[in-house]
Amino acid sequence: MEVQIISQEIIKPSAPTPHHLRTYKLSGKDQIAALAYVPVILFYSPTNEMSSKNSDYLKKAFSETLTLFYPFAGRIKDVLFIDCNDDGATYIEAHVTCNMSVILQQPDIHQLEQLLPCKPDENLDELSTRVMLAVQVNYFDCGGIAVSVSISHRVADGSSLVSFVKCWAAISCGVDHHIVDGVVVDCTSLFPPQDLSGIKLHESFRNDNTYCKTVTKRFVFYGPKVAALRGKLSNGPYLDRPTRIEAVSALMWGAFVGEENESKKVYKVAAHNVDLRKRLDPPLPQHCIGNIIHTAMAKWPAKVVDYNGLAGKIHESIGLINNDYICQVYADSITDQGLLAQIVKDPNNWSLFGFSSWCKFPFYEVDLGFGKPIWVGTAMRLMPRGAFLLDTRDGEGIEAWVTLSEEAMLKFEKNPDILAYASVSPRI
């Protein structure tokens, strides 16, 4: 498979950003977000609607969408704010010298990375010169299209990404869009900016000796298997009935914990990123941008794996998060967050498995003018160990992109509990 760049340009907002909106302050949560791009890839079947005219419509709609999401067309200054200077976002068109079925028969993260405008972990040291947003429209020999969108994590979380893509799709199709007010909100009062000089929050995990020797594989839990798993984990002492995410997360965490019991790690923790927009009082608009998330930490003290217990701990950690909890946690410092702070300071005693979920995000509804996606993927890894969760196309199952050390992955993919409910790297 070869990806040949057809064109590359910088697209600016269709209308200039007013002077009084030129400065977008980064919140404390934005400041500590990973230096990475967050990518999504939308795959579309060949249709009769694809043409150069369609390409022009996409670019025009992209420009109009940037006007509403104007910080995405700016540049970061001094790690404190975005200069909304309308410098623009990267837009690439590329030809992929194969049929789309080559990728869909067994999606591989290394192939998916070739479809991105920039790698998720691309060097972001020179933040002031980096675009906040980049798009690559990939045209396959068969006529299929894969549209990849990558956004800087410093200005956006997964909810921000889906909001932008949904708005772009609505404008490109000429549909009346209602995302006008509430896209840009000031979260600095909720998460005050901090002086983070000398603090390297992500370095402790990058120094983990497994960080550079990882493998990422796709595990698919189809709807009927998820329903069966939820049934198996129900009516236990810790939890009556887990959600889809709680059940699948508990299964994967348990498989990992079971193997980790042989290690010298003292504490077992599962971390889930939780969207705060609807949990705050008053709630924030669901389509507003920024890193408006909190990491829920579930701790498992026992050596014996109990899936109902693990699901219960996950459920409890997420259920704690409400407006009062958030105000209390972030009252003093954005970096002093109890258990998470302990893990950052002393990672050697902690066995941390991270989860990030895009389940229920409406990516499968994104119609850019040639129908809805037949598959939604990503090339995001949760390092050095974790799982990135997305819906299956029918919304009933869960796809998990799992990253582990080479040794841990060999054990994980052969775990009988995992194999009972998941298919490893199946075709689309």
N, C-alpha and C positions, 0 to 999 in steps of 0.2 A: 504494500500500500504506500503510495506516494501522494503527498499533499503539495500541490503547486499553487503558489499565490498568484491570483489574477490581478488584484488591485488592493491597495492599502491607502487609506486616507484618514484624516481627522475631520470628524463631523462636529459642527458647533450647534448650539441651541438655535432654534428658528427665530427667536426674539432675544434681544440682549437682557441680561439680568439687571434689574433696577439697582442703582447705586446703594440704596439702603439695605439691600439683601446680599451685598458682596461678601460679607463675612459670615461664615457658618462655623460656630464654635463647636469643637469636638468635646463630647462629654468624657467623664472619667472612664466610662466603659469603652468608648471608642479608642481612647489612648492605650488601653491595655489589650485591645484586640490583636490577634495574631497578625504578623506582617505577611499577609498572604492574599491571594485572589481567591474568591469563592466562585466556582464555575458551575453552570448547568448547561446540559446539551439536550436539545429537543430534536428528535428525529421525525421526519415527515415522509410519507410515501409519495411516489411520483404522481403528479396530477397534470391536468391540461392548463392549470393556471400559472405555471411557472414560465416567466419570460423576462426580458430586459425591462419591460414596463413594470413588472412586479418588483424587480430589484429597485427601481427608482422610487416606487411607492414605499418600500421598506426603509430606504434611506431618508425620505422626506418625513415619514412617521417617526423615525428614530430621532431626527432633529427636533421635531415638535415635542416629543416625549422628554427630551433633555431640557426643554424650557420649563417643564413642570418639576423635574428632578434636577434642578440647576446645580446643586453641589457636585453631582456626578460629572459635570463638565469642568470642574475647577481643579485646583492643585493644593495639596497640603502644604502649610507653612508652619515651621517651628513646632511641629507635633501638637499644636494648640488649636489650630483652626484651618478651615479650607477657604482659600481665596477663590470665590466664585467668579472667576475672571473670564468664563466662557471660552477657555482654551480648547475645550472639546474632548471628545472620546474617540478611541480608535475603532475604525470600521474596516474589516478585511473580507474580501471575497476570495474563495479558493476552489480549485478543482481537485477532487480526490479520484485517483486513477484506479478505481475498482467499483464494484457494485456495493450498495449499502449492506447487502446480505453478508458480505465478508465480515463486517463488524458485528452484525446482529446475531450471527450463528453462534458466537461465543464471545460476548463483550469482554475486552481486555483493557485494563486501565492505561496501559502504555499506548495502545492504539487510540484510545479516547483522548489522551493528552495531545496527540498530533492534530486534533480537530479544534484545539483551543487557540485563542489569540495570544495567550500568554500562559505559562505554566503556573499552577497554584502557588508554588513555592519560589517563583521567580524573584531574584534579588530586588528587594524594595528599599535598600539602604538610602538611595537618593530619592526620598519621597517627594521632594519638591518638583522633580522632573517626571514623575510617573503619572500616567493617566489613572483616573479613578475607575473608569469603565472601559471595557473593550469587547467587541463583538466579532465573531468570524462566521460567515455564512458559507458552508461547505456544499458544493455541488458534486454529486456522485455520477458515475458513468450511466447508471440506470435511470437517472432523473430524480432520484431521491435527494433530499436536502437535510442537513444537520446544522442547526443554528446554535452556536455556543455563545454564551454570555458570561463574562467574568467581571466581578466587581471587587474592589478593594475592601477587605474586611475592616479596614480602619474607618469606613464610613457606612458600612451596611452589614446586616445579618441576612439570613435566608429569607425572612419575611420581606425585607426591603427589596431583595432581588426579585422575588415573585411579583411584588407590586409594580416594579418597573416593567417587567416583561409583559404582564397583563395589560398595562396601560399602552405599551408599544403596540401590542396586538390589536387592541380596541381602535386605536387611531389608524393603524394600517388598513383595517377593514372598514373604516368609515363609521364605526359604531359610536353612538353617543357615549362618551366616557364621563364618569362622575368624579374621577380622582383629580381634583383641582385644589381644593383647600385641604390642609392637614397633611400634605406630603412632607413638608419640612417643619419640624417642631424643635423647640429648644429643650434639650434634656439635661442641661448643665445644672439646673437646680436640683434635679433628682440624683444625678451622678456628677457631682462637682469635679471639674478638672483638677488634676494633681500635679505636683512636681515629682516626676518619675525619674529624674536624673540619677543614674547609678543603679536603678532597679531593672533587672532583666528577668521578667516573669517567665519567659519561655525557655531560658537557657538551661534550667535544671532538667527539663525533659529532653532537650536536645543533647545534653551530655550523657543521657542514658545510653549505655553501650549497645542497646538494641536499636537505637534510633536509625542508624544508617544501614541496618541489615534487616529490613522489613519486607513483607510480602503483603499485597492487597488482593483479595479475591471476593467474588460476588456470590452471596448465598441468597437464594430466593425461597421465601416462606409463602407458598400459595394459600389462597383464601381458605380452602377446606382444612389444610394443615394448621393454619392459625386458629381456626375455630376449635379444632380438636385440642390444640395446646391450651387454649383458654379454658376449655372444659376440664382438662387434666389438672390445671393449677387452681381451679375454683374450690370453694367450700373448705378452705384450709384454715388453720389457726391464725394465720397472719392476714389473709385477704379473702373476701368472699368471691369476687370475680375480677380478674385483671383485665385491663384494656389490651388491645392488640400490641401496642408498644411495650407495655409492662410485661406481657407474657413473653414476647420475643426477646426483649432485653434481658429478662431473668434467665432465659434458657442460655443465651450466649455468655452472659456474665458467669453463670454457674459452670458452664463448660470450661471457661477460663480459670475460675477460682479452683475448680477441681484439680487442674494441672498445677496451679500455683501453690497448692498446699505443700508441695515438696520443696518449695523455695524458702528462703530465710525472711521473706517479706512478712511483717507482723500484721498489718492491717489490709483488708480488702475493701476497696471503694469503687462504686459505680457513679459516674458523673453524667448527668443529663442537662443539656442546655434547654432552658424553659423560656418561652416567649412571655414577656411581662405586659404586653400592651393591654390585654383584657383583664389582667390581674391587679392593675393599679386603680386607684380611686382618686379622681375620676379616671376612667380608662382612656388610653390614647387611641387615635385612629389606627386601624389594623394596617393601613397602607403607608404609614409614616416610616421614614427612613431612619437609620442609625442602628447601633448595637443595643437593643432594648431587650436584653436577655439576662438571665441569672443561671448559674450552674448549681443544680440540686445535687447534693452529695449523699449517697446511700452507703452505709457502712455495714459490713457483714462480719461479725466477730467470731463465728464458729468455723471449724474446719470441715464439718459435714455439710455437703451441699443440699439445701432444701429449696426447691424451686418456688414453692408457695411463699416461703420465707423471704427469698430474694425479691420476688415480685412485690411482696408486702413492704419491704424496706424501700424499694423504688417508689411505690405509691405514696408512702409516708413522706419521703423527702420532697417529692413534687407538691404534695398537698399542703406542705407548710408554707409555700410561697404565696403570700398575699401582700396587700399594700403595707400593712403594719410591719410585717417581717422585712420587707425590702427597705423601708425607712429606717428600721433598727440596724440592719446589716450595714448599710452604707452611710450611717450617721457620721462616722469618724473618718474612715479611710476606704478608698476604693480597692486597696490591695490587702487589707486586713479582713479576710473573710473566713475566720475560724478554721474549719477543717481544710479548706483549699490552701490557706496560708501555711498551715502546718506541712502539707504535702510539698509545696513549693520549696520550703526551707529544708526539708529532709526527705527527699524522694526515695531514698534507699530503703526506708522502712515501710513504704506504702506500695501496694499493688493497685494501680489505678487503671480502670477500664472506662474509656470515654464513649459517650453516645451523643450524636447530633441527629435530630429527626426533622425531615421535611415532609413527613406524613401529613395528609390533609391539606398540603399546599396545592393549589389548583393548577399545577403545571400542565396537566393533561387537558386543560381547557383552553390553552393558549393557541389560538388560531391566528397566524400571521398572514393569512390570505390564501393558504393552500391546505385547509383542513386542520384537524387536531393531531397532535403527535401520536405516533404509534409506539414510541418508547421515549422515556425521559431518563437520562443518565447524568453522571457527574464524573469528575476525575479527582475528587477531593479525598484526601486521606486524613484520618484522625491519628496523629502520631503521638507516641510510638506504638500505642495499642488502643484500638477502639473500633466503633462501627458507625457508619453513616447510613441512615435509614431513609428510604423513599417508598412511596406507594407502588404497588403493581398497577397495571393499567386499569384493572377493574375496581381498584380502590379497596379490595378485600384483603389482599396479601401485602407482604412487606419485602422489599429488596434491601439487603444489607451488604454494604461494601466494608469488609472487615480487614483491618490492618493489624498484623502481629509480627513478631520476630519469625524468622524462617523456621526455627525449631518449634515454636509454639503453634505455628500454622499447621505443621505436619500432624500435630496431635489434635488440634481443633477440628480440622476437616475430616478426621477419622473418628471423632467422638460419636458414640452410638446415639446419644440424645439429639445431637445436631443432625445427624443423618436421618433420624426418624421423622424430622419435621422440615428439613431444608433440602433443596436441590442445589448442588454446587455448580456454578457457572453454566446454567442451562441456556439454550438459545432463546431468543425473543419470540 
